[in-house]
């Protein structure tokens, strides 16, 4: 299983950014997809998840979606704040193994 995130970068407060996660090596439609983030000095935290059927859950201002035809998951982040600055990771898991991408950095600042 390979997960590759993209779309991170620098954005001003109040801006929006969409992250992408391209998955390979798995039957994508069978996997729940999740986005986590980790800020310096803080623990990694879950920010969004989407079920195989498309049921989505996320923290306020963030929206997760998936495109099964493209084996991809996305994270739309709106009204970004400085506290959203972190490295964002795509993740999925079987009942035994948890898979992670390499992460993509998001920096929110003036």
N, C-alpha and C positions, 0 to 999 in steps of 0.2 A: 504494500500500500504506500502510495506517495501522495502527499498533500503539498501544494505549492501556492503560497499566498502572493498576492500582488496588489498594487493600488495605494500603498501607503505613501506618506510624504509629509510635507509641511503645509499647514492650513491656518488661516487666521481664525481667531475666535468668532463664532457665529457661522462659520462656513460648513460645508458638507463634504463628505468623502465617501466613496464606495470602494470597499475591499472585495477582492475576488479570491476564491479558493478553487483551484483545479485539482480534481482527484483522479487518481489512476490506480490500477491494480486491485480494484474491488468492484463489486456489483453495486453501483452507486445508489440505485433505488432502494436497496435494502438497508441503508445506513442512515441513522440520525446524524446530522451535521451540527457542529457547535463552533462558536467563536468565543475565545477567551482573550483576556488581555493581562499584561503584567507591567506595572509601572516600577521604576527603580526603587528598590527597598521595600516593595510590597509583594504580597502573595498574588499568584495568578488567580484571576477571578473569571467566572462565567458571565458573558454578556448577552448571549443569544443562543437559541437552539431551534432546530426545525426538524420535525419528525419525517418519517418516510412518506407519510400522507400529506405533508405540507403544513401541518399545524406548527405555528411559529410562536415563540416566546422570546422576549427581549427586554432589556432595561429601557427606560424612557429615552426617547430621541433616536433610538437605534431600531433598524428593521432588518430582519434576516429573510432571505429568500433562497430558492434553489431552482436550478434548471437541470432536470434529469437528462435531457437530450445532450447537454454539454458537460455532464458530470461535474457540475460546478455549484458552489454555494457563494452567496454574496452577503455583504454587510453594509447597509446604507446607514451612515451616521450623519445626523442633522444637528444644527445648532451646537456645534462643537465648542467645548470649553477647555481651558488649560488643563483641567484635571482629567481630561480624556487622553492626554499624552501618555503613550504606553506602546509596548510592542504587542501586536495583535496576532493571535494564533488561531488557525483552523484546526479542528480536531474531530475525530470520530473514533468509534471503538466497537469491538466485538464484546462478548461477555467477558473476555479474558484480557485482551490486549487493547491498549489505548494508543492511537496514532496521532502524531503531531506534525504540523508543518514547521518550516524554519522560522516563521514569523515575518511580519512586516511592520516597520516602525511608523507610528503616527505621532507627529509633533504639532501641537496646537499652541501658537504663540503669535504675538504681534511683531 
